[in-house]
Protein backbone atom coordinates (compact mmCIF):
# COMPACT_ATOMS: atom_id res chain seq x y z
CA UNK A 1 0.00 0.00 0.00
CA UNK A 2 1.13 3.57 -0.62
CA UNK A 3 0.09 7.06 0.43
CA UNK A 4 -1.12 9.62 -2.08
CA UNK A 5 -0.85 13.19 -0.78
CA UNK A 6 -3.14 15.67 -2.52
CA UNK A 7 -2.11 19.30 -2.34
CA UNK A 8 -4.31 22.37 -2.60
CA UNK A 9 -4.55 23.05 -6.35
CA UNK A 10 -3.85 26.34 -8.09
CA UNK A 11 -7.36 27.55 -8.92
CA UNK A 12 -6.00 30.36 -11.10
CA UNK A 13 -6.36 34.14 -11.33
CA UNK A 14 -3.30 34.63 -9.11
CA UNK A 15 -5.03 33.22 -6.02
CA UNK A 16 -2.43 32.31 -3.36
CA UNK A 17 -4.73 31.01 -0.64
CA UNK A 18 -8.30 29.76 -0.22
CA UNK A 19 -10.62 29.03 2.66
CA UNK A 20 -11.50 25.40 3.36
CA UNK A 21 -15.27 25.61 3.50
CA UNK A 22 -16.46 22.02 4.01
CA UNK A 23 -15.28 18.42 3.97
CA UNK A 24 -17.38 15.80 2.18
CA UNK A 25 -15.28 12.92 3.53
CA UNK A 26 -13.74 11.93 6.86
CA UNK A 27 -10.81 9.80 7.97
CA UNK A 28 -11.54 6.15 7.22
CA UNK A 29 -13.86 6.81 4.25
CA UNK A 30 -13.30 4.96 0.99
CA UNK A 31 -13.26 7.32 -1.99
CA UNK A 32 -13.30 6.83 -5.73
CA UNK A 33 -11.78 8.86 -8.53
CA UNK A 34 -13.65 12.14 -9.24
CA UNK A 35 -15.55 11.96 -5.92
CA UNK A 36 -15.85 15.40 -4.32
CA UNK A 37 -13.55 15.64 -1.30
CA UNK A 38 -14.01 19.23 -0.14
CA UNK A 39 -15.39 22.68 -0.96
CA UNK A 40 -12.99 25.62 -0.95
CA UNK A 41 -13.88 29.31 -1.16
CA UNK A 42 -11.97 31.93 -3.13
CA UNK A 43 -12.75 35.64 -3.23
CA UNK A 44 -15.03 35.04 -6.22
CA UNK A 45 -16.45 31.55 -6.02
CA UNK A 46 -16.77 28.28 -4.15
CA UNK A 47 -15.38 25.26 -5.97
CA UNK A 48 -15.47 21.51 -5.41
CA UNK A 49 -12.17 19.61 -5.13
CA UNK A 50 -12.40 16.07 -6.56
CA UNK A 51 -10.18 13.06 -5.85
CA UNK A 52 -7.72 11.99 -8.56
CA UNK A 53 -7.42 8.44 -7.12
CA UNK A 54 -9.28 5.54 -5.51
CA UNK A 55 -8.38 4.81 -1.91
CA UNK A 56 -8.98 5.30 1.80
CA UNK A 57 -8.77 8.67 3.58
CA UNK A 58 -6.07 8.55 6.27
CA UNK A 59 -5.56 12.26 7.10
CA UNK A 60 -7.21 15.63 6.51
CA UNK A 61 -5.04 18.70 6.04
CA UNK A 62 -7.23 21.31 7.67
CA UNK A 63 -10.50 22.22 9.38
CA UNK A 64 -13.50 24.06 7.90
CA UNK A 65 -12.91 27.80 8.12
CA UNK A 66 -9.11 27.45 7.89
CA UNK A 67 -7.30 29.51 5.24
CA UNK A 68 -4.88 27.29 3.33
CA UNK A 69 -2.10 28.22 0.92
CA UNK A 70 -2.04 26.86 -2.60
CA UNK A 71 0.34 23.88 -2.56
CA UNK A 72 -0.28 22.97 1.08
CA UNK A 73 -1.37 19.42 1.98
CA UNK A 74 -5.11 19.06 1.56
CA UNK A 75 -5.65 15.35 2.20
CA UNK A 76 -3.76 12.04 2.36
CA UNK A 77 -5.25 8.90 0.79
CA UNK A 78 -4.02 5.34 1.15
CA UNK A 79 -3.87 3.68 -2.27
CA UNK A 80 -2.98 0.27 -3.58
CA UNK A 81 0.49 -0.15 -5.04
CA UNK A 82 4.08 0.51 -4.06
CA UNK A 83 4.84 1.84 -0.61
CA UNK A 84 6.42 5.08 -1.78
CA UNK A 85 4.84 8.45 -1.01
CA UNK A 86 3.09 10.01 -3.97
CA UNK A 87 2.14 13.65 -4.21
CA UNK A 88 -0.11 15.57 -6.56
CA UNK A 89 -2.27 18.60 -6.74
CA UNK A 90 -5.96 17.90 -6.84
CA UNK A 91 -7.36 17.93 -10.38
CA UNK A 92 -9.06 21.02 -11.69
CA UNK A 93 -12.31 21.69 -9.85
CA UNK A 94 -15.23 19.95 -11.52
CA UNK A 95 -17.82 22.54 -10.63
CA UNK A 96 -17.80 26.25 -10.06
CA UNK A 97 -20.32 27.39 -7.50
CA UNK A 98 -21.68 30.90 -7.01
CA UNK A 99 -19.58 33.75 -5.74
CA UNK A 100 -20.39 35.28 -2.41
CA UNK A 101 -23.28 37.66 -2.95
CA UNK A 102 -23.32 41.24 -1.84
CA UNK A 103 -26.93 42.31 -1.45
CA UNK A 104 -30.44 41.24 -0.54
CA UNK A 105 -32.02 38.46 -2.54
CA UNK A 106 -34.86 37.79 -4.91
CA UNK A 107 -37.33 35.49 -3.16
CA UNK A 108 -40.09 33.99 -5.26
CA UNK A 109 -43.40 33.04 -3.74
CA UNK A 110 -42.66 29.39 -4.53
CA UNK A 111 -38.91 28.83 -4.95
CA UNK A 112 -37.70 26.65 -7.76
CA UNK A 113 -36.16 23.31 -6.63
CA UNK A 114 -32.42 23.26 -6.25
CA UNK A 115 -30.50 20.53 -8.01
CA UNK A 116 -29.05 17.89 -5.65
CA UNK A 117 -25.32 17.48 -5.33
CA UNK A 118 -24.04 14.45 -7.26
CA UNK A 119 -22.41 13.00 -4.16
CA UNK A 120 -25.58 13.10 -2.07
CA UNK A 121 -27.27 9.79 -1.37
CA UNK A 122 -30.83 9.79 -0.08
CA UNK A 123 -31.75 7.01 2.32
CA UNK A 124 -35.44 7.89 2.27
CA UNK A 125 -37.43 11.06 2.75
CA UNK A 126 -38.10 10.74 6.49
CA UNK A 127 -35.62 10.90 9.35
CA UNK A 128 -36.08 11.08 13.10
CA UNK A 129 -34.47 14.02 14.90
CA UNK A 130 -34.73 15.27 18.44
CA UNK A 131 -37.58 17.71 19.04
CA UNK A 132 -35.13 20.56 19.70
CA UNK A 133 -32.76 19.76 16.83
CA UNK A 134 -32.70 22.43 14.13
CA UNK A 135 -32.00 20.92 10.70
CA UNK A 136 -29.89 22.82 8.18
CA UNK A 137 -32.01 24.62 5.58
CA UNK A 138 -32.11 27.96 3.78
CA UNK A 139 -34.79 30.56 4.62
CA UNK A 140 -36.51 29.81 1.31
CA UNK A 141 -36.72 26.10 2.16
CA UNK A 142 -38.02 26.85 5.66
CA UNK A 143 -40.78 29.05 4.24
CA UNK A 144 -41.62 26.40 1.63
CA UNK A 145 -41.89 23.78 4.38
CA UNK A 146 -44.09 26.09 6.45
CA UNK A 147 -46.39 26.66 3.46
CA UNK A 148 -46.63 22.89 2.94
CA UNK A 149 -47.25 22.14 6.63
CA UNK A 150 -44.07 20.05 6.95
CA UNK A 151 -41.86 19.80 10.04
CA UNK A 152 -38.29 20.01 8.79
CA UNK A 153 -36.96 17.80 11.58
CA UNK A 154 -38.74 14.84 10.00
CA UNK A 155 -37.27 15.38 6.52
CA UNK A 156 -33.99 13.76 5.50
CA UNK A 157 -31.66 16.30 3.89
CA UNK A 158 -29.58 15.32 0.88
CA UNK A 159 -27.59 18.54 0.63
CA UNK A 160 -24.14 19.27 2.08
CA UNK A 161 -23.92 18.35 5.77
CA UNK A 162 -27.49 17.03 5.63
CA UNK A 163 -28.98 20.36 4.48
CA UNK A 164 -32.67 20.04 3.56
CA UNK A 165 -33.31 21.07 -0.04
CA UNK A 166 -36.51 21.86 -1.94
CA UNK A 167 -36.56 18.44 -3.62
CA UNK A 168 -36.32 16.77 -0.20
CA UNK A 169 -39.64 18.40 0.69
CA UNK A 170 -41.13 17.13 -2.57
CA UNK A 171 -39.80 13.63 -1.88
CA UNK A 172 -41.31 13.77 1.60
CA UNK A 173 -44.70 14.74 0.21
CA UNK A 174 -44.47 12.06 -2.48
CA UNK A 175 -44.25 9.44 0.27
CA UNK A 176 -47.49 10.76 1.77
CA UNK A 177 -45.80 11.37 5.11
CA UNK A 178 -47.62 14.46 6.31
CA UNK A 179 -46.78 15.40 9.85
CA UNK A 180 -48.99 18.42 10.42
CA UNK A 181 -50.64 16.71 13.38
CA UNK A 182 -47.63 16.76 15.71
CA UNK A 183 -48.49 16.78 19.41
CA UNK A 184 -49.68 20.20 20.47
CA UNK A 185 -47.89 19.86 23.81
CA UNK A 186 -44.50 19.87 22.05
CA UNK A 187 -45.11 23.44 20.90
CA UNK A 188 -45.34 24.60 24.53
CA UNK A 189 -42.44 22.58 25.90
CA UNK A 190 -39.77 24.56 27.73
CA UNK A 191 -36.52 24.90 25.81
CA UNK A 192 -33.04 25.70 27.08
CA UNK A 193 -30.98 24.61 24.09
CA UNK A 194 -28.32 26.78 22.44
CA UNK A 195 -26.71 26.55 19.04
CA UNK A 196 -23.36 27.99 17.97
CA UNK A 197 -22.74 28.34 14.25
CA UNK A 198 -19.25 29.04 12.96
CA UNK A 199 -19.17 31.83 10.37
CA UNK A 200 -17.19 30.23 7.55
CA UNK A 201 -17.37 29.71 3.82
CA UNK A 202 -20.16 31.48 1.98
CA UNK A 203 -21.54 33.09 5.13
CA UNK A 204 -18.13 34.58 5.95
CA UNK A 205 -17.83 36.02 2.45
CA UNK A 206 -21.32 37.51 2.71
CA UNK A 207 -20.43 39.11 6.04
CA UNK A 208 -17.17 40.51 4.69
CA UNK A 209 -18.77 41.96 1.56
CA UNK A 210 -21.68 43.52 3.44
CA UNK A 211 -19.37 45.04 6.06
CA UNK A 212 -17.02 46.32 3.39
CA UNK A 213 -19.89 47.96 1.48
CA UNK A 214 -21.33 49.71 4.52
CA UNK A 215 -17.92 50.92 5.75
CA UNK A 216 -16.62 52.23 2.42
CA UNK A 217 -19.69 53.76 0.76
CA UNK A 218 -21.75 56.68 2.04
CA UNK A 219 -25.16 55.04 1.76
CA UNK A 220 -28.38 56.97 1.52
CA UNK A 221 -31.79 55.57 0.64
CA UNK A 222 -34.78 57.01 -1.18
CA UNK A 223 -38.28 55.49 -1.13
CA UNK A 224 -40.99 56.22 -3.68
CA UNK A 225 -44.52 54.85 -4.05
CA UNK A 226 -45.54 53.63 -7.51
CA UNK A 227 -48.94 52.75 -8.96
CA UNK A 228 -48.39 49.46 -10.79
CA UNK A 229 -52.01 48.85 -11.77
CA UNK A 230 -51.49 49.61 -15.46
CA UNK A 231 -48.31 47.62 -15.86
CA UNK A 232 -49.83 44.64 -14.04
CA UNK A 233 -52.78 44.77 -16.45
CA UNK A 234 -50.35 44.86 -19.38
CA UNK A 235 -48.38 41.96 -17.94
CA UNK A 236 -51.55 39.87 -17.49
CA UNK A 237 -52.61 40.67 -21.06
CA UNK A 238 -49.25 39.71 -22.54
CA UNK A 239 -49.14 36.49 -20.53
CA UNK A 240 -52.63 35.55 -21.69
CA UNK A 241 -51.81 36.27 -25.32
CA UNK A 242 -48.20 35.09 -25.56
CA UNK A 243 -47.48 33.14 -22.38
CA UNK A 244 -47.92 29.72 -23.97
CA UNK A 245 -45.53 30.45 -26.84
CA UNK A 246 -43.03 32.90 -25.34
CA UNK A 247 -43.17 32.16 -21.62
CA UNK A 248 -44.73 33.95 -18.68
CA UNK A 249 -43.57 37.43 -17.72
CA UNK A 250 -42.97 38.50 -14.13
CA UNK A 251 -42.61 42.15 -13.12
CA UNK A 252 -38.80 41.92 -13.15
CA UNK A 253 -38.24 42.24 -16.94
CA UNK A 254 -40.44 45.36 -16.95
CA UNK A 255 -38.31 46.82 -14.17
CA UNK A 256 -35.13 45.96 -16.08
CA UNK A 257 -36.56 47.75 -19.11
CA UNK A 258 -37.44 50.76 -16.96
CA UNK A 259 -33.88 50.88 -15.64
CA UNK A 260 -32.48 50.78 -19.16
CA UNK A 261 -34.68 53.64 -20.39
CA UNK A 262 -34.19 55.80 -17.28
CA UNK A 263 -30.41 55.39 -17.41
CA UNK A 264 -30.32 57.14 -20.77
CA UNK A 265 -31.01 60.39 -18.92
CA UNK A 266 -29.10 59.44 -15.75
CA UNK A 267 -25.87 57.76 -16.91
CA UNK A 268 -24.19 58.61 -13.58
CA UNK A 269 -26.23 55.81 -11.97
CA UNK A 270 -24.82 53.17 -14.32
CA UNK A 271 -21.31 53.47 -12.99
CA UNK A 272 -18.58 51.98 -10.85
CA UNK A 273 -16.51 53.97 -8.37
CA UNK A 274 -12.90 53.05 -7.68
CA UNK A 275 -12.45 54.82 -4.35
CA UNK A 276 -8.74 54.00 -4.17
CA UNK A 277 -7.96 55.53 -7.56
CA UNK A 278 -10.70 58.18 -7.13
CA UNK A 279 -12.12 57.37 -10.58
CA UNK A 280 -15.77 57.04 -11.62
CA UNK A 281 -16.35 54.87 -14.68
CA UNK A 282 -19.66 55.40 -16.46
CA UNK A 283 -20.64 52.55 -18.75
CA UNK A 284 -22.79 52.52 -21.85
CA UNK A 285 -23.62 48.83 -21.46
CA UNK A 286 -26.28 48.10 -18.84
CA UNK A 287 -25.35 44.89 -17.02
CA UNK A 288 -28.12 44.42 -14.45
CA UNK A 289 -27.33 42.32 -11.38
CA UNK A 290 -30.44 40.51 -10.13
CA UNK A 291 -29.98 39.57 -6.48
CA UNK A 292 -31.06 35.96 -5.97
CA UNK A 293 -31.65 33.67 -2.98
CA UNK A 294 -30.20 30.16 -3.14
CA UNK A 295 -29.67 27.26 -0.76
CA UNK A 296 -25.97 28.16 -0.43
CA UNK A 297 -26.44 31.87 0.17
CA UNK A 298 -27.15 35.14 -1.60
CA UNK A 299 -25.68 35.84 -5.02
CA UNK A 300 -26.03 38.30 -7.88
CA UNK A 301 -26.16 36.79 -11.38
CA UNK A 302 -25.83 39.40 -14.13
CA UNK A 303 -28.15 40.05 -17.09
CA UNK A 304 -25.62 41.36 -19.58
CA UNK A 305 -26.46 44.04 -22.14
CA UNK A 306 -29.99 44.53 -20.85
CA UNK A 307 -30.19 47.55 -23.14
CA UNK A 308 -30.32 45.19 -26.13
CA UNK A 309 -32.91 42.73 -24.79
CA UNK A 310 -36.66 42.49 -25.30
CA UNK A 311 -39.05 41.75 -22.43
CA UNK A 312 -39.08 38.03 -23.15
CA UNK A 313 -35.34 37.90 -23.75
CA UNK A 314 -34.76 39.54 -20.35
CA UNK A 315 -37.31 37.23 -18.71
CA UNK A 316 -35.65 34.13 -20.15
CA UNK A 317 -32.20 35.28 -19.09
CA UNK A 318 -33.34 36.18 -15.56
CA UNK A 319 -34.93 32.73 -15.21
CA UNK A 320 -31.87 30.95 -16.61
CA UNK A 321 -29.45 32.79 -14.35
CA UNK A 322 -31.62 32.38 -11.25
CA UNK A 323 -31.87 28.62 -11.82
CA UNK A 324 -28.12 28.37 -12.43
CA UNK A 325 -27.42 30.27 -9.21
CA UNK A 326 -29.81 28.17 -7.13
CA UNK A 327 -28.39 24.95 -8.56
CA UNK A 328 -24.78 26.00 -7.93
CA UNK A 329 -23.94 26.04 -11.65
CA UNK A 330 -23.47 29.76 -12.28
CA UNK A 331 -20.02 30.61 -13.61
CA UNK A 332 -17.73 33.39 -12.41
CA UNK A 333 -18.55 35.42 -15.52
CA UNK A 334 -22.27 35.09 -14.80
CA UNK A 335 -21.74 36.36 -11.25
CA UNK A 336 -19.55 39.38 -11.93
CA UNK A 337 -19.44 42.55 -13.98
CA UNK A 338 -22.77 44.17 -13.04
CA UNK A 339 -23.14 47.95 -13.41
CA UNK A 340 -26.37 48.42 -11.41
CA UNK A 341 -28.33 45.98 -9.24
CA UNK A 342 -32.03 45.17 -8.91
CA UNK A 343 -33.06 43.50 -5.66
CA UNK A 344 -36.47 42.22 -4.62
CA UNK A 345 -37.97 40.25 -1.78
CA UNK A 346 -41.00 39.34 -3.87
CA UNK A 347 -44.12 38.57 -1.88
CA UNK A 348 -42.09 39.05 1.32
CA UNK A 349 -40.99 42.52 0.22
CA UNK A 350 -42.54 44.45 3.08
CA UNK A 351 -43.26 48.16 2.92
CA UNK A 352 -39.74 49.61 2.97
CA UNK A 353 -36.22 48.18 2.83
CA UNK A 354 -32.72 49.67 2.85
CA UNK A 355 -30.68 47.66 0.34
CA UNK A 356 -26.90 47.64 0.65
CA UNK A 357 -24.87 48.74 -2.35
CA UNK A 358 -23.19 46.13 -4.50
CA UNK A 359 -19.73 47.72 -4.59
CA UNK A 360 -18.19 49.14 -6.69
CA UNK A 361 -21.60 50.11 -8.13
CA UNK A 362 -23.18 53.39 -7.01
CA UNK A 363 -26.90 52.52 -7.19
CA UNK A 364 -29.21 49.66 -6.25
CA UNK A 365 -32.97 49.61 -6.86
CA UNK A 366 -35.02 47.65 -4.32
CA UNK A 367 -38.53 46.36 -5.00
CA UNK A 368 -41.12 45.97 -2.25
CA UNK A 369 -44.34 43.96 -2.38
CA UNK A 370 -47.46 44.93 -4.31
CA UNK A 371 -50.55 45.69 -2.23
CA UNK A 372 -54.07 46.83 -3.14
CA UNK A 373 -55.06 50.07 -1.41
CA UNK A 374 -57.71 52.74 -1.79
CA UNK A 375 -56.30 55.76 -3.62
CA UNK A 376 -57.77 59.07 -4.71
CA UNK A 377 -57.68 59.34 -8.53
CA UNK A 378 -59.27 62.40 -10.15
CA UNK A 379 -61.30 63.04 -7.03
CA UNK A 380 -62.59 59.47 -6.78
CA UNK A 381 -61.58 56.78 -4.30
CA UNK A 382 -60.52 53.69 -6.27
CA UNK A 383 -58.62 50.49 -5.53
CA UNK A 384 -55.13 50.52 -7.05
CA UNK A 385 -52.16 48.21 -6.93
CA UNK A 386 -49.33 50.05 -5.19
CA UNK A 387 -45.66 49.21 -4.72
CA UNK A 388 -42.69 50.99 -3.15
CA UNK A 389 -39.22 51.26 -4.62
CA UNK A 390 -36.63 51.39 -1.81
CA UNK A 391 -33.33 52.29 -3.41
CA UNK A 392 -29.86 53.13 -2.14
CA UNK A 393 -27.07 55.24 -3.60
CA UNK A 394 -23.44 56.11 -2.91
CA UNK A 395 -23.59 59.71 -1.73
CA UNK A 396 -19.90 60.18 -2.49
CA UNK A 397 -20.71 60.29 -6.21
CA UNK A 398 -24.53 60.56 -6.46
CA UNK A 399 -26.36 63.69 -5.33
CA UNK A 400 -29.70 63.34 -3.55
CA UNK A 401 -31.58 65.37 -6.16
CA UNK A 402 -30.26 63.19 -8.99
CA UNK A 403 -31.23 60.04 -7.11
CA UNK A 404 -34.77 61.33 -6.55
CA UNK A 405 -35.16 62.37 -10.20
CA UNK A 406 -33.87 58.97 -11.34
CA UNK A 407 -36.44 57.07 -9.27
CA UNK A 408 -39.16 59.51 -10.38
CA UNK A 409 -38.22 58.72 -13.98
CA UNK A 410 -38.62 55.00 -13.29
CA UNK A 411 -41.95 55.74 -11.62
CA UNK A 412 -43.20 57.59 -14.70
CA UNK A 413 -42.20 54.73 -16.99
CA UNK A 414 -43.89 52.10 -14.83
CA UNK A 415 -47.10 54.08 -14.33
CA UNK A 416 -47.33 54.79 -18.09
CA UNK A 417 -45.99 51.47 -19.43
CA UNK A 418 -46.38 52.43 -23.10
CA UNK A 419 -43.47 54.86 -22.62
CA UNK A 420 -41.18 51.89 -21.96
CA UNK A 421 -41.32 51.10 -25.67
CA UNK A 422 -41.44 54.58 -27.25
CA UNK A 423 -38.15 55.41 -28.96
Residue pairs with C-beta under 8 A, 6 or more apart in sequence:
1 78
1 79
1 80
1 81
1 83
2 78
2 79
2 80
2 81
2 82
2 83
2 84
2 85
2 86
3 58
3 76
3 77
3 78
3 79
3 85
3 86
4 52
4 53
4 55
4 76
4 77
4 78
4 79
4 86
4 87
4 88
5 73
5 75
5 76
5 77
5 85
5 86
5 87
5 88
6 37
6 51
6 52
6 73
6 74
6 75
6 76
6 77
6 87
6 88
6 89
6 90
7 71
7 72
7 73
7 74
7 87
7 88
7 89
7 90
8 18
8 40
8 61
8 68
8 69
8 70
8 71
8 72
8 73
8 74
8 89
8 90
9 49
9 70
9 89
9 90
9 91
9 92
9 93
10 70
10 71
10 89
11 18
11 40
11 42
11 47
11 70
11 93
13 42
13 44
15 42
15 43
15 70
16 69
16 70
17 67
17 68
17 69
17 70
18 40
18 41
18 42
18 67
18 68
18 70
19 40
19 41
19 42
19 65
19 66
19 67
19 68
19 200
19 201
19 204
20 38
20 39
20 40
20 62
20 63
20 64
20 65
20 66
20 67
20 68
21 38
21 39
21 40
21 41
21 46
21 64
21 65
21 200
21 201
21 202
22 38
22 39
22 64
22 160
22 161
22 201
23 37
23 38
23 60
23 64
24 35
24 36
24 37
24 38
24 39
24 119
24 160
25 31
25 35
25 37
25 38
25 57
25 75
26 57
26 60
27 57
27 58
27 59
27 60
28 56
28 57
29 56
29 57
30 55
30 56
30 57
31 37
31 51
31 53
31 54
31 55
31 56
31 57
31 77
32 51
32 54
33 50
33 51
33 52
33 53
33 54
34 50
34 51
34 94
35 50
35 51
35 119
36 48
36 49
36 50
36 51
36 94
36 117
36 118
36 119
37 49
37 50
37 51
37 74
37 75
37 90
38 48
38 49
38 74
38 75
39 46
39 47
39 48
39 49
39 97
39 160
39 201
40 46
40 47
40 49
40 68
41 100
41 201
41 202
41 204
41 205
43 205
44 99
44 332
44 335
44 336
45 96
45 97
45 98
45 99
45 332
45 335
46 97
46 98
46 99
46 201
46 202
46 296
47 93
47 95
47 96
47 97
48 93
48 94
48 95
48 97
49 74
49 90
49 93
50 90
50 91
50 93
50 94
51 77
51 90
52 88
52 90
52 91
53 77
53 79
54 79
54 80
55 77
55 78
55 79
55 80
56 77
56 78
57 75
57 76
57 77
57 78
58 76
58 77
58 78
59 75
59 76
60 75
61 68
61 72
61 73
61 74
61 75
61 76
62 68
62 72
62 74
64 198
64 200
64 201
65 198
65 200
65 201
65 204
68 74
71 89
74 90
79 86
95 328
95 329
96 329
96 330
96 331
96 332
97 296
97 328
97 329
97 330
98 294
98 296
98 297
98 299
98 301
98 325
98 328
98 330
98 335
99 205
99 299
99 332
99 335
99 336
100 202
100 205
100 206
100 208
100 209
100 297
100 299
101 206
101 209
101 291
101 292
101 297
101 298
101 299
101 300
102 206
102 209
102 210
102 213
102 298
102 300
102 356
102 358
102 359
103 289
103 291
103 298
103 300
103 341
103 343
103 355
103 356
103 357
103 358
103 364
104 291
104 298
104 343
104 345
104 353
104 355
104 356
104 366
105 291
105 292
105 293
105 294
105 298
105 299
105 343
105 345
106 252
106 290
106 291
106 292
106 293
106 322
106 343
106 344
106 345
106 346
107 139
107 140
107 143
107 293
107 344
107 345
107 346
107 347
107 348
108 346
108 347
109 346
109 347
110 144
110 147
111 140
111 141
111 143
111 144
111 166
111 293
111 326
112 166
112 322
112 323
112 326
113 165
113 166
113 167
113 170
114 159
114 165
114 166
114 167
114 294
114 295
114 326
114 327
114 328
115 326
115 327
115 328
115 329
116 122
116 158
116 159
116 165
116 167
117 158
117 159
117 160
117 328
120 158
120 159
120 160
121 158
122 156
122 158
122 168
122 171
123 156
124 156
124 175
125 155
125 156
125 168
125 171
125 172
125 174
125 175
125 177
126 154
126 155
126 156
126 172
126 175
126 177
127 154
127 155
127 156
127 157
128 154
129 135
129 153
129 154
130 153
131 153
131 186
131 189
132 191
132 193
133 153
134 153
134 195
135 152
135 153
135 155
135 157
135 162
135 163
135 164
136 157
136 159
136 161
136 162
136 163
136 164
137 145
137 152
137 157
137 163
137 164
137 165
137 295
138 163
138 293
138 294
138 295
138 296
139 293
140 166
140 293
140 294
140 295
141 152
141 164
141 165
141 166
141 169
141 295
142 152
143 348
144 166
144 169
145 151
145 152
145 155
145 164
145 169
148 169
148 173
149 178
149 180
150 169
150 172
150 173
150 178
150 179
150 180
151 179
151 182
152 164
154 172
154 177
154 179
155 164
155 168
155 169
155 172
156 162
156 164
156 168
157 163
157 164
157 165
157 168
158 165
158 167
158 168
159 165
159 168
159 295
163 295
165 295
166 295
199 207
202 296
202 297
203 297
205 297
206 297
206 298
209 359
210 356
212 359
213 356
213 357
213 358
213 359
214 356
216 275
216 359
217 357
217 359
217 394
217 395
217 396
218 394
218 395
218 396
219 354
219 356
219 357
219 392
219 393
219 394
219 395
220 392
220 393
220 395
220 400
220 403
221 354
221 355
221 390
221 391
221 392
221 393
222 390
222 391
222 392
222 393
222 400
222 403
222 404
222 407
223 352
223 388
223 389
223 390
223 391
224 388
224 389
224 391
224 404
224 407
224 408
224 411
225 386
225 387
225 388
226 386
226 387
226 388
226 389
226 410
226 411
226 414
226 415
227 375
227 384
227 385
227 386
227 414
227 415
228 251
228 370
228 385
228 386
228 387
228 414
228 415
229 384
229 385
230 415
230 416
230 417
231 251
231 254
231 414
231 415
231 417
232 251
232 370
232 385
234 417
235 249
235 250
235 251
235 254
238 249
238 311
239 248
239 249
242 312
243 249
246 312
247 312
247 315
247 316
247 319
248 315
249 311
249 312
249 315
250 315
250 318
251 367
251 370
252 290
252 314
252 315
252 318
252 342
252 344
253 311
253 312
253 314
253 315
253 318
254 311
254 414
254 417
254 420
255 342
255 365
255 367
255 410
255 414
256 288
256 290
256 303
256 306
256 309
256 314
256 318
256 342
257 306
257 311
257 314
257 413
257 420
258 410
258 413
258 414
258 420
259 286
259 288
259 306
259 340
259 342
259 365
259 410
260 286
260 306
260 307
261 413
261 419
261 420
262 269
262 406
262 409
262 410
262 413
263 269
263 270
263 286
263 340
265 409
266 402
266 405
266 406
266 409
267 282
268 280
268 282
268 362
268 397
268 398
268 402
269 340
269 362
269 363
269 393
269 398
269 402
269 403
269 406
270 282
270 283
270 286
270 339
270 340
270 363
271 280
271 281
271 282
271 283
271 339
271 361
271 362
271 363
271 397
272 280
272 281
272 283
272 339
272 360
272 361
272 362
273 279
273 280
273 281
273 360
273 361
273 362
273 394
273 396
273 397
274 280
274 281
274 360
275 360
275 396
280 362
280 397
283 339
284 307
285 304
285 305
285 307
285 339
286 305
286 306
286 307
286 339
286 340
287 302
287 303
287 304
287 305
287 306
287 337
287 338
287 339
287 340
288 302
288 303
288 306
288 338
288 339
288 340
288 341
288 342
289 300
289 301
289 302
289 303
289 338
289 340
289 341
289 342
289 358
289 361
290 300
290 301
290 302
290 303
290 318
290 321
290 322
290 341
290 342
290 343
291 298
291 299
291 300
291 341
291 342
291 343
291 344
291 358
292 298
292 299
292 300
292 301
292 321
292 322
292 325
292 326
293 326
294 325
294 326
294 328
295 326
296 328
299 325
299 330
299 335
300 335
300 338
300 341
300 358
301 321
301 322
301 324
301 325
301 330
301 334
301 335
302 321
302 334
302 335
302 336
302 337
302 338
303 309
303 314
303 317
303 318
303 321
304 337
306 314
309 317
321 330
321 334
324 330
324 331
324 334
325 334
325 335
338 358
338 361
339 361
340 361
340 363
340 364
340 365
341 355
341 357
341 358
341 361
341 363
341 364
341 365
342 364
342 365
342 367
343 355
343 364
343 365
343 366
343 367
344 366
344 367
345 353
345 367
345 368
345 369
346 369
347 369
348 369
349 367
349 368
349 369
350 368
350 369
351 368
351 369
351 388
352 368
352 388
352 390
353 366
353 368
353 390
354 366
354 390
354 392
355 364
355 365
355 366
355 390
355 391
355 392
356 364
356 392
357 363
357 364
357 392
357 393
357 394
358 364
361 394
362 393
362 394
362 397
362 398
363 391
363 392
363 393
363 394
363 398
363 403
363 406
364 391
364 392
364 393
365 389
365 391
365 407
365 410
366 389
366 390
366 391
366 392
367 387
367 389
367 390
368 387
368 388
368 389
368 390
369 387
370 385
370 386
370 387
371 385
371 386
371 387
372 383
372 384
372 385
372 386
373 383
373 384
373 386
374 381
374 382
374 383
374 384
375 381
375 382
375 383
375 384
375 386
376 382
377 384
389 407
389 410
389 411
391 403
391 407
393 403
412 419
413 419
413 420
